[in-house]
């Protein structure tokens, strides 16, 4: 029997949800993976949100996060980590949000307070990141272009970006999950500038790279570019010292 049919016989917890924040970098900008809500008919109703949903009574939180991400985006085997819980009493202050939840999940009682556990994953945005499940229209949206989202999902994304910055302060190697297997110094500098929200001097940044034993220069350069071809680098996790982990 199909999983979606089996889910119809499961009971959801109307007070607990999970939301997945997938952050990606395409070499130019930081983006977040968003999906479209189903069953929205009001033209003034924001129908874009994070991949998230209520938790079933018989599943653990980690299990719920993986299930929801798979159901809404088609992505499987994605490494997720809990980074924060959101429990503001006004999370569902918009009556349109609560009405949509009640209808979508066929809840018998009105939605009251919902606590959500947010999960984070850093992803490389490339041609391999495809979405076989088009029902919820998953797509990457540049963070700087996001104006409005359902519920408090804009706040959740802001908190995720702050978490990434704080974690990178303690462990800079954390950010290499966003870079491709081979990258240029410019791509790396752009990523660091976006994460830290500041500009780095090009010469000083190259010096900084030379002091990172885990950033290895390759005997390979860009091809077919209109500017001077830049050298590629790679991240070697085997050269990471404990102090950088």
N, C-alpha and C positions, 0 to 999 in steps of 0.2 A: 504494500500500500504506500502511496506517495506520502512524503513527509508533511506536505502542506495539508493533506487530508487528516493525517494523524494529529496535527497541531490543533485541528478544530475540536478535538475531544479533550484538550488540555485546558487547565484553568490558569488564567493569568493573575498575577498579583497587581492590583490596581494602584499600588503605592510605591513600587520599586521598578526602575527601568535601568537600561544600560545605553550608553552612547559611545560610538567609536569615532575617534578623531585620527584620520590618516593624513599625515602631513607629507607633502612631496616637494621635490626641487627639480626643475627641468634645466638647470644651468643658468637661468635668468631670474626666476622668481619662485617664491614659496607659495604653494597652493594647498588646498584642503579638499578632500573628497566629499561631495555632497550628493544627496538623492532627492527625488521628487515624491511628495506625498500623494497617495492615491485617494480618490474620492473627494477631492476639493473642487467645489463648484463656484465658490464666491470669488469674483474677480479681484476683490480687494484683500484676499486672504493669502498670506505668504505660504507658498507650498514647497519651499526649499528647506531642507533640514540636514542634520547629520544622520548617518546610518545609526538608528537607535530604535528601541521599542521596549515595551513592558516585558518583565521577566515572568516565565512560567513558574508555578508553585513548586514543580518537581525538578528544577534545574539549578545548578550553581551559577554564580555570577559570571565566572570565566567562561563557562559553557554557554551561557546566554549571549555573551558578547560575540563569541565565534559564530553562533547560530544566526544572530541578527545580521552580522556583517555578510555572511554567506547568502542569506535570503535576500538582502537588499542590494548587494553588489555582485554576487556570484564569486567573490574572492574567498579562497580557502587557504588554510595553512599560513595565516598571517600572524606574526608574533605581536601580541598585544600586552600592554602593561597598564595596570590601574595607576592613574596619576592624581585623581581627586574625586571627592564626592560632593555633589551639589544638592543642598537640601533647603534652600530658601523657601519660605512659606508662600512666596508670590511667584514661584516658577510657573504656575499654571494660571496666572491672573487673567490671561486673555481668554474670554469665554469661547472664542472660536476654536482655540487649541483644545480645550477640554471637550467641547462638543465633538470635534473630530475624533479624539481618542475614544470617547464613549461609543461612537458609531462604528469606528474601524474595528474595535475589539469586541463589539456587541456587549458592552458592559451593562449590567442591570442596575447598578447604582451610580450616582453622579461621581465624577472624578473629583477627588479632594486634593490633598497634598501628595506630591510624588517626589521621591528622592531618587536621583540618578547617579550611577557610578560610571565615571568617564574613563575610557581606555584610550591609550595613545599608541600609534605605530608610525615609524619613519619609513618612507618608501621612496625608491628611485622612480621618477616619472619618465617612462620611455615607452617605446612601441609594444613592449611585452606586457605592459599594464593594461590589459583589455578587460571588458566587462561583458560576459556572456548573458547576464541577466538585464535585459533592457526595460523591464516592466517599471522599474523605479528610476530609470534614466540616470545612473550614476555618472558623474563627471567631475573633473578637476576644476576648481575655481580659484583664481589668484586671491590670496588673502586680502590684498589691498583693494580689491574690487567688491568685496562683500559688504553690503549695506544693511540688509535685513534678513533674518532667518526665523524659523519657527521657534517657539518657546524661548529659552535663554541660550540657544546654541551659539550665538555670536559671543556671548560671555565665556562659554566653555572653550571655544577656539582661542580666545584671548588668553585664557588661563593656561591652555596647552602650550602656546608660544612662550609664555613666561616660564613655564616649567622647563621647556627645552633650553632656554637661555640660562637658567639657573643651573641646570644639570651640566651644560656645556662648560660653565665656569669651573666646575669641579672635575669634569672629565671631557676634555675637548674631542677625544676620539669618538664620542657619542655621535657627533655630527657627520661622520664619514658614512653613516648608513644612508644619508641623503645624496651622496655623490655617486656618479657612475663608477664602474670598475677602474676605468682610466679617465683622468680628469686633468684639466689645465690649472695653472696657478690662478688664472683669472676666475675660473668657475669656483674654485675654493674660496677666493677672496670675496666674491659676490655673496656666497652663502654665509660666510662669517659676518659680512656687513649687514645682511638682512636679519640674521639671528640677533646680533648685538646692537642693531639699530645705530650704527656709527660708520664712518668712513675710515678705511685703513690706507695709509701711505703705501703705494705699490712697492717701493724699494724696501721699506721696512718689513712688509709682509713677506717678500721673498726671503728676507733674512730669517724671519720667523719660521718659514717652511724648512729652511736648511737646518734649523735647530730641532726639528721633529724627526727622530730616527725612523719613525713608522711611516713617514711620507717618502716614498722611494721614486727617484727620477727614472724614467724609462728611456730607452734608445729609440724613441718614436715621437713624431711630431704630427701636428694637424695637417690635413691635406685638403686642397681645393678651397682654401680660405682667401679672401681678398686682402688680408693683412699678413704681417709676418707670422709664419707658422710657429705656434707655441708648443713647447715640450709637454708631453703627457707625464703624469705621475700616477702612482697607485698607493693604496693604503695597505700596509703589511701589518696585520694584527699580531703576528708572531714577534714583532719588534716593539710591541707596546710594553712599557715598564709598568710595574704595579701602581706607581704614583699617578699614572695617567688613566687607569681603568675606572 
